[in-house]
């Protein structure tokens, strides 16, 4: 198990716990958001996604996607070649 999946599992457990406390009316939406470190509006989004999709709706959708800022491999190869041929030292 890598660090990312471990952190994702921990995050989902925390959201599930706080959401349960919210549904039992132990917490307000504002308090639940504060415990999760998000705004009240973001907490409402989590709650709506949980209602619609269950625990799968709480998965971070950014994980597993390549960064939009990622440099193409051919550009890296060109840069390394330039560095080796022009910048000796």
Backbone bond lengths (Angstrom), bond angles and torsions (degrees), N, CA, C in turn:
res aa  C-N    CA-C-N  psi(-1)  N-CA   C-N-CA  omega(-1)  CA-C   N-CA-C  phi
1 X - - - 1.454 - - 1.527 108.10 -
2 X 1.330 116.01 123.53 1.451 118.46 -179.23 1.529 110.71 -87.18
3 X 1.301 114.85 172.70 1.467 121.39 -173.83 1.531 111.34 -62.24
4 X 1.313 116.86 -39.54 1.460 120.90 -177.05 1.520 111.59 -62.92
5 X 1.325 116.86 -46.49 1.464 118.71 -179.45 1.515 111.12 -68.92
6 X 1.325 116.89 -34.58 1.460 120.16 176.91 1.527 110.95 -62.87
7 X 1.329 116.13 -46.47 1.471 119.87 178.81 1.528 111.64 -65.91
8 X 1.329 116.55 -37.12 1.468 120.26 177.87 1.527 110.50 -63.80
9 X 1.328 116.80 -44.09 1.471 120.19 178.93 1.523 110.89 -62.37
10 X 1.315 116.32 -42.53 1.473 120.41 179.47 1.525 110.90 -64.14
11 X 1.332 116.48 -41.21 1.465 120.96 178.83 1.527 110.66 -62.56
12 X 1.333 116.79 -44.05 1.462 120.23 -179.63 1.525 111.50 -65.16
13 X 1.339 117.45 -38.72 1.464 120.75 177.21 1.521 110.58 -62.46
14 X 1.333 116.24 -42.55 1.457 120.29 -179.44 1.533 110.95 -64.92
15 X 1.337 116.60 -43.60 1.463 119.90 179.03 1.523 109.90 -63.50
16 X 1.331 116.68 -42.84 1.468 120.43 179.80 1.524 110.91 -61.92
17 X 1.328 117.40 -41.47 1.459 121.37 179.21 1.531 111.43 -64.48
18 X 1.324 116.22 -48.04 1.463 120.30 -179.09 1.528 110.22 -65.98
19 X 1.319 117.14 -39.47 1.459 120.50 178.37 1.527 111.15 -63.14
20 X 1.328 117.10 -39.88 1.463 120.70 176.37 1.516 112.04 -62.55
21 X 1.330 115.70 -42.48 1.472 119.65 177.75 1.524 110.91 -64.97
22 X 1.335 116.51 -36.00 1.457 120.25 177.36 1.528 110.67 -65.73
23 X 1.331 116.76 -44.35 1.465 120.52 -178.65 1.528 112.04 -66.94
24 X 1.355 117.07 -28.62 1.472 120.51 175.73 1.528 111.25 -83.21
25 X 1.325 115.67 4.80 1.473 123.52 178.28 1.529 113.09 63.50
26 X 1.333 115.89 29.63 1.464 120.46 173.55 1.521 110.82 -84.04
27 X 1.345 116.11 -23.24 1.460 121.82 -178.52 1.521 109.72 -130.37
28 X 1.331 115.65 150.89 1.461 119.61 170.98 1.533 107.60 -86.87
29 X 1.310 116.69 170.48 1.455 120.68 178.13 1.519 111.82 -62.51
30 X 1.316 116.46 -37.36 1.460 121.07 178.86 1.525 110.79 -66.16
31 X 1.334 117.04 -44.81 1.477 120.95 178.90 1.525 111.20 -64.82
32 X 1.319 116.68 -39.67 1.464 120.48 179.24 1.523 110.14 -64.01
33 X 1.314 116.52 -42.95 1.464 120.16 177.46 1.512 112.16 -62.35
34 X 1.321 116.36 -40.00 1.470 120.04 178.84 1.520 111.30 -64.33
35 X 1.333 117.05 -40.75 1.464 119.87 178.31 1.526 111.86 -62.81
36 X 1.325 116.79 -34.29 1.460 121.17 -179.70 1.525 112.45 -85.94
37 X 1.322 116.60 -11.88 1.458 119.86 -179.07 1.522 112.73 79.45
38 X 1.338 116.41 26.72 1.461 121.71 178.61 1.521 108.69 -128.93
39 X 1.323 116.07 170.01 1.457 119.96 178.22 1.529 110.18 -75.00
40 X 1.321 114.74 166.50 1.469 119.69 176.79 1.523 110.01 -62.08
41 X 1.318 117.24 -37.01 1.468 121.50 179.13 1.526 110.83 -64.02
42 X 1.337 117.45 -43.26 1.462 120.03 178.69 1.525 110.81 -65.37
43 X 1.328 116.95 -36.42 1.458 119.71 176.46 1.525 110.65 -62.55
44 X 1.332 117.54 -39.75 1.467 120.17 177.41 1.531 110.58 -63.42
45 X 1.332 116.68 -35.76 1.467 120.04 176.36 1.524 110.33 -64.00
46 X 1.344 116.78 -44.57 1.466 120.63 176.67 1.529 110.31 -57.86
47 X 1.328 116.87 -45.22 1.457 121.51 -178.32 1.529 111.26 -62.36
48 X 1.326 116.54 -42.93 1.467 120.79 178.97 1.522 110.66 -64.63
49 X 1.328 117.22 -43.83 1.470 119.73 178.96 1.522 111.02 -65.09
50 X 1.330 117.44 -35.97 1.466 120.56 177.55 1.517 109.89 -66.08
51 X 1.332 117.51 -42.63 1.470 120.99 178.56 1.524 111.74 -62.02
52 X 1.340 117.06 -38.74 1.461 120.91 -176.43 1.524 113.31 -81.06
53 X 1.359 117.41 -39.76 1.454 120.61 -170.34 1.523 114.46 -121.79
54 X 1.309 118.24 -3.25 1.463 120.24 -177.48 1.530 110.92 74.77
55 X 1.319 116.46 -154.33 1.465 120.71 -178.19 1.524 112.34 -63.46
56 X 1.330 117.66 -29.94 1.464 120.03 178.91 1.526 111.72 -63.43
57 X 1.297 117.46 -24.83 1.457 120.85 178.52 1.511 113.32 -72.66
58 X 1.326 116.93 -16.27 1.461 120.76 -178.27 1.526 113.29 -91.09
59 X 1.329 117.04 -5.23 1.461 121.13 -179.44 1.522 109.29 -66.08
60 X 1.333 116.38 137.77 1.455 121.78 178.02 1.526 108.34 -68.44
61 X 1.294 116.99 115.98 1.464 121.53 -173.64 1.522 113.16 -77.94
62 X 1.329 117.11 -9.57 1.462 119.99 179.63 1.522 112.05 -78.83
63 X 1.333 117.45 -21.92 1.457 120.63 -175.77 1.518 111.20 -68.41
64 X 1.321 115.95 140.22 1.452 121.62 177.39 1.512 114.30 87.01
65 X 1.322 118.33 -1.71 1.456 121.43 179.00 1.528 109.45 -101.69
66 X 1.319 115.95 144.17 1.454 120.73 177.30 1.524 109.14 -72.29
67 X 1.306 115.55 146.84 1.451 120.90 179.16 1.518 110.53 -67.53
68 X 1.313 116.82 142.10 1.460 121.32 176.91 1.524 110.55 -69.76
69 X 1.330 116.75 -18.46 1.459 121.82 -179.03 1.527 112.45 -94.21
70 X 1.300 117.20 4.49 1.460 121.31 -177.69 1.533 110.76 -64.38
71 X 1.336 115.52 136.05 1.460 121.53 -178.76 1.528 108.71 -84.38
72 X 1.345 118.41 134.12 1.465 120.69 178.70 1.533 111.53 -61.81
73 X 1.322 116.34 149.65 1.461 122.37 -176.34 1.525 111.31 -61.46
74 X 1.334 118.28 -40.29 1.462 120.06 -179.41 1.524 111.80 -64.61
75 X 1.313 117.29 -32.51 1.474 121.13 177.18 1.536 110.13 -68.49
76 X 1.317 117.45 -39.25 1.465 121.30 177.47 1.523 109.95 -65.14
77 X 1.340 116.93 -42.93 1.470 121.03 178.90 1.516 110.53 -61.94
78 X 1.331 117.14 -42.84 1.455 120.67 178.15 1.532 111.23 -61.89
79 X 1.315 116.57 -44.65 1.455 121.39 -179.29 1.527 111.33 -62.82
80 X 1.330 117.30 -42.97 1.463 120.14 178.20 1.520 111.40 -65.22
81 X 1.325 117.05 -39.05 1.465 120.57 177.64 1.524 110.40 -63.46
82 X 1.332 116.94 -44.56 1.472 121.16 177.32 1.513 110.82 -59.40
83 X 1.288 116.73 -43.91 1.477 121.02 -178.56 1.528 109.76 -63.14
84 X 1.331 117.91 -43.29 1.458 121.13 -177.98 1.516 112.62 -68.67
85 X 1.335 117.72 -35.94 1.461 120.33 -175.27 1.529 113.59 -88.46
86 X 1.291 118.64 -32.20 1.478 120.49 -175.25 1.531 113.99 -101.74
87 X 1.275 116.91 -26.78 1.472 119.76 -173.98 1.522 109.93 -116.14
88 X 1.302 116.39 73.42 1.456 121.32 179.89 1.531 108.14 -77.21
89 X 1.270 117.33 118.41 1.451 117.26 177.46 1.458 110.32 141.07
